[in-house]
Amino acid sequence: MTLRSWERRYGVGPSGRSVGGHRRYNRLDVERLQRMRNLIAAGTPAREAAGRSVSATSSTEHDGPELWTELEARYLVDLASASRTQSLADELHVCLAQRGLSSVWDQVVRPALRLLEDQYLAAADCSDIELVLTQAVSESVDRHVDSVRPRAGDAANPVLLVCCPGERHHLPLKVLQGVLLDQAIPTIVLGPGLAADAAAAAISRIAPSVVVLWAVVRRRELMGFHRTVVASEFVCCAAGPGWPRTTRPVTSLEGAAAEISGLWLSATSKSSSFRP
């Protein structure tokens, strides 16, 4: 059961919509939905729960702040907690189709991961739930990347997103690839598992227009790897929270996409100006 089917079957939907037709839930809507979910969990039939949630809603803050982000994030966590992988995949598919990869990542997926982080800090082991959620997101991003890859084609000098040696978490890098491909910027991901010399050799072989070095955790060998790439005279951009400030890293998806697209446009325009 999804929020959309609740709206269609029981009339429990948002109070407003954006110009583009996206649902916009205010505080009253969220309170109503949470009450309905609690009633159903207690054994009340869905239609009766819908009616009771509307009549019992005490809040009058019809113009309260939009809480779609919190609602959708909690819904993803609930699906992952119940291991409802198909429903999770379906929900992510609809979100991506309606809102785009960048918005879904920043406004839905990251808040969902923060909810799980809060649970972990509260001494609740939820690593299995996080694994279910991140796997579903990863598969959805892979499908999105496959669907938009033809926009960029096979350029001779793509943007290369590199997982630095020792890094294991590269889901944000895959998301960044999807966002860049959305802009028709040819982008390749060099995933985790490569040693520094192997990664450096791959960079030289691919000869990218821009190299993005992704690091979540700060390690002693990071700066040496960074210097090696910079010395090879490729345009280099550090990304992620693992870098010191001296490297001027980009740490947000929006900032990374803007920075990299600018570097890519500059690099490709320079290369085209030298063609006969």
Secondary structure, DSSP 8 states (H G I E B T S, - for coil): --HHHHHHHH----SEE-TT--EE--HHHHHHHHHHHHHHHTT--HHHHHHHHHHH-----TT----HHHHHHHHHHHHHHTT-HHHHHHHHHHHHHHH-HHHHIIIIIHHHHHHHHHHHHTT---HHHHHHHHHHHHHHHHHHHHHHHHHH---SS-EEEEE-TT----HHHHHHHHHHHHTT--EEEE-TT--HHHHHHHHHHH--SEEEEE-SS--TTHHHHHHHHHHTT--EEEESTTS-GGG--B-SHHHHHHHHHHHHHHHHHHHHHT--
